[in-house]
Amino acid sequence: MTNPQHSAPILVTGATGYIASWVIKNLLEQGHTVHATVRDLNKKPSFAHLDKIAAETKGTLKLFKANLLEANSFDEAMQG
């Protein structure tokens, strides 16, 4: 992976998935800001592992609600 600019956030969609979780973990360990999308922010158990990883790393995790079936739902997560 090339070395992206650390100040720009990196968007990872489908954050609760197995592969996405590992990608997020690696990015956070490298100190990146990660914008991660989940279908429902109220289902905290499904992404609690991501919050734990974020607390133990030097990166920043920001979670956003997004769904492919909802128009423009990814717009906020893509800012920056």
C-alpha positions in Angstrom: 0.0 0.0 0.0 1.3 3.4 -0.8 1.7 6.0 1.9 -1.4 8.1 1.7 -1.5 11.6 3.3 -2.1 11.1 7.0 -4.2 14.2 7.3 -6.9 13.0 4.9 -9.4 10.5 6.3 -9.7 7.1 4.6 -13.2 5.8 4.0 -13.9 2.1 4.7 -17.4 0.9 3.8 -19.0 -2.1 5.4 -16.9 -1.6 8.5 -18.4 -4.5 10.5 -17.3 -7.1 7.9 -14.3 -9.3 8.6 -12.0 -7.9 6.0 -13.0 -4.3 6.6 -12.3 -4.8 10.3 -8.7 -5.9 9.6 -8.2 -3.0 7.2 -9.5 -0.5 9.8 -7.3 -2.1 12.4 -4.2 -1.7 10.2 -5.0 1.9 9.3 -5.6 2.9 12.9 -2.4 1.3 14.0 -0.6 3.5 11.3 -2.2 6.6 12.8 -4.8 7.3 10.1 -8.2 8.9 10.5 -10.7 6.3 9.3 -14.3 7.2 8.3 -16.1 3.9 8.6 -19.7 3.1 7.5 -22.2 0.9 9.3 -25.9 0.2 8.5 -27.1 1.1 12.0 -25.3 3.1 14.6 -27.7 1.7 17.3 -26.4 -1.8 16.9 -23.3 -1.1 19.0 -22.4 -4.8 19.6 -21.8 -5.2 15.9 -19.0 -2.6 15.9 -17.8 -2.6 19.6 -14.6 -4.4 18.4 -13.8 -1.4 16.3 -14.3 1.0 19.2 -11.9 -1.2 21.2 -9.3 -1.2 18.5 -9.6 2.6 18.1 -9.1 3.1 21.9 -5.9 1.0 21.7 -4.3 2.7 18.7 -3.0 6.1 17.7 -5.5 6.6 14.8 -9.0 8.1 14.9 -12.2 6.2 14.1 -15.4 8.0 13.0 -18.4 5.9 12.4 -21.2 7.0 10.0 -24.6 5.5 9.2 -24.8 4.6 5.5 -26.9 2.2 3.4 -26.6 1.5 -0.3 -30.4 1.6 -0.5 -30.6 5.2 0.8 -29.7 8.0 -1.6 -26.8 10.2 -0.5 -26.3 8.3 2.7 -22.5 8.1 2.1 -22.1 11.8 1.5 -21.2 12.7 5.1 -18.7 9.9 5.4 -16.9 10.9 2.2 -16.3 14.5 3.4 -12.6 15.4 3.7 
